[in-house]
């Protein structure tokens, strides 16, 4: 048995071993991926000279050593596996047994616990011996390795490959970044050492703003230092796990769909998402769809009844003709030749019949929506005459209804359908329900009891499956034994329908999804963005990755191979965090050792669960706790369906999470409206890594708010969540240093996500400075020398070249980059500013301010909603900036005309900065005016009022301009009587 904490090879399960100098063998010095020398030599023999995990080339010294040994001494993967001494046990199980040994020798060990583990090990060894004798002595090989040993060439190939960005694109990009950093240093040296005495206040304000912008650029730029591309091979996945004549070995997946208010989130949109899930290209017995109705609306329940009935026709139609996408609303609305590549003579007839059935289905759902517009005085009543339990959305019991799957409902061709489960968690007054994060955690527990798939895919109700093979794309990573062991989730990019071609308000977020996320994939993985994400259930339960060594207690561990960023000196930890880490280590010790807990009788099982205090972590449900101990998922065969439903109702009780770790260490993390960023950050801090998957056909598509007001409110919610994280204990500035598991560039990226709203303060000041300069005749920059001119020119050129090279390796268009830049300014001076203000109010005074939008009817035309103008306070700051800058430009030109020719030179720089502001705010101005140039009067009045007050106060105080002498000051006071 190997030493506790010693790293094991992720390919074969053996110890990594030592190199020629006696240290641990390391194949890749970039990510320290645990690989033994034999497996490394096999990779080189197969022609793969880059790390499959991070894509970095192997070191030249290691490659030379392998070539010197020659083929005669080179051991292959197959021989290495055959010589394995601990046969029959997967590598993950080997490391876990050693962890239990270390737990037994720990000073906190318990004799009862030791006896239980010894009993378990004896049973396991006896089982191994009997299996060996039954097969006449041949050594057992793990299932995944058995598959690899078969003749199929595709089955032995990796399921996904990392393609680093070509060096001829990436090297110049990095060089320009360094050059820009040097130029910034010289630029700030000049700015600080050359103050403008005549406008010292303006100069100081501008320098402070520029320093903050440079800091923000560093946080945003350096996490993109090592971008990668990734390719998956679904055909190899099928060759390995779906062999002809054998049951499918693909892992099961539980889909989560969340909805709250069916009047704001139309049931037809949710239904299309559900139908696209039920029709996904994946074994039906491996798919379960859970719909969370957090509003307990009878309309949602009844629409799901209709959806389950229509699915009996829609699912076989999609699979028969390979329909894409498999959401009927979006399939039938495609303006394409649907006869193309369709050779079946019956297709046209069946498509017309299906479209007719869908239109009838829509009529029934819309009738339910129309009926739900007015709630009866006595409340809603179900078909059997009993009152609907959710009539009071804030005080109702938990509700679960299984529509498909175990109920025996089949499609019209007699084939089995995936499971469809309606869930509405219990709500009572006086309990904190934590909105979407609480609903998702309730689904985790319900699914853990009913189906317990090892992987979870969550979608918003308006994000449908656009690529029927999306789940297979994710499984190419999660089920790859070389890559998927340490992956906590696979994140897909968000793509949207219904956005105007020019993408006026940067709804597509192309720069974030195609540039920033690719950069993070080369470090420790992309952030979790709330939807379109496939989770490893064990990561959601708060466990660490299987390859991660135990946290160091007392003495420093000699093995730092798997640490993301090892440090020479361990930072001091908060006692509470030390306790949590120790508790998490106990859970890690159990999860990878007790996968055969079903060998115990009821008494032994209950004692083990009690010994580990799982109740204090997961809650008082022995059924759910047992499901957390099943590494590969699944429900025990002895489970009774009626008992499971009763237990599922229990785990969604409003008091179930009290005095547990839900929302603190496990599940979706509470404490922010952007629970997605917080949850992903916690997983990365535990040592997990995530993967970014970008298939050619977008995996999922959703809808985005395309009018100006709704878009600003969406950005406000995101920014407010970041401010909440900044003021919480989970702030990346100080959280998660203890284990050294979060890479520094990854930490920079997370810091950037929580400090960007604060850029609104210097941004709004910087956008005001041009108008002030034009109105006062002063400027923030002194007369330029030749050296200063070169610095300014070099800075502008470096900014342009950085953008061009970034576009070159990412494939993003220049229009998308410009739209992103424009909305960065628009959102920064409006939504981000309000988010900072609201965050401070919430932290200091406990006041939760809500900014609401009054809805208006949209024009009945394509993109009609784009031209809607809704009153919101978010419109006031950017409108004010537009007015004062336009007034400043007019005043500047008037002043230059009066003063003569020599005034036009200084005017150029001031007008340039003012036009920079106006150009960035132009989409806002266009959206504010609308199609018919209609703007809410209140917005204009408030903006003009603020601009006027600003001008009057400026004339009276004039704080940024130094007084030349008492005589001039006196003349100013006499000539202007305020």
Secondary structure, DSSP 4 states (H G I P E B T S, - for coil): -PPTT--B-TTT-SB--B-TTSSBP-S-TTT-----HHHHHHHHHTT--B-TTT-PBPPHHHHHHHHHHTTTSPPPHHHHHHT-SSTTS-HHHHHHHHHHHHHHTSTT--HHHHHHHHHHHHHHHHHHHHHHHHTTTPPP--HHHHHHHSS-HHHHS-SEEEEEPPHHHHHHHHHHHHHHHHHHHHHHHHHHHS--GGGHHHHHHHHHHHHHHHHHHHHHHGGGTT-EEEEE-HHHHHHHH--TTS---PPPEEEEEEES-TTTS-HHHHHHHHHHHHT-SS-GGGEEEEEEETT--HHHHHHHHHHHHHHHHHHHHHHHHT-SS--HHHHHT--S-TTTT---TTHHHHHHHHHHHHHHHHHHHHHHHHHTTS--TT--B-TTSPBPTTSSTTSB--EEEE-SSTT--B-TTS-B--EEEEEE--B-TT----HHHHHHHHHHHHHHHHT--SEEEEEETT-EESSTTHHHHHHHHHT-TTTGGGEEEEEEPPEEES--TT-TT-TT-HHIIIIIHHHHHTTT-PPP-SSSEEEEHHHHTTPPPTTPPPPP-SSPPS--TT-SS--SSPPP--HHHHHHHHHHHHHHHHHTT-TTGGGS-HHHHHHHHHHTTHHHHH-S-HHHHHHHT-TT----TT--HHHHHHHHHHHTSTTTTTTS-BTTTBSSPPSSS-HHHHHHHHHHHTT-EEEEE--SS-SEEEE---SHHHHHHHHHHHHHHHHHHHTSTT-TTTSS-TT--S-HHHHHHHHHHHHGGGHHHHHHHHHHHHHHHHHHS--SS----HHHHHHHHHHHHHHHHHHHHHHHHH---HHHHHHHHHHHHHHHTTHHHHHHHHHHHHHHT-----------PPPSSTTGGGG-----THHHHHHHHHHHHHHHHHHHHHHHHHH-TTHHHHHHHHHHHHHHHHHHTHHHHHHHHTTTT---HHHHHHHHHHHHHHHHHHHHH-TTS----HHHHHHHHHH---
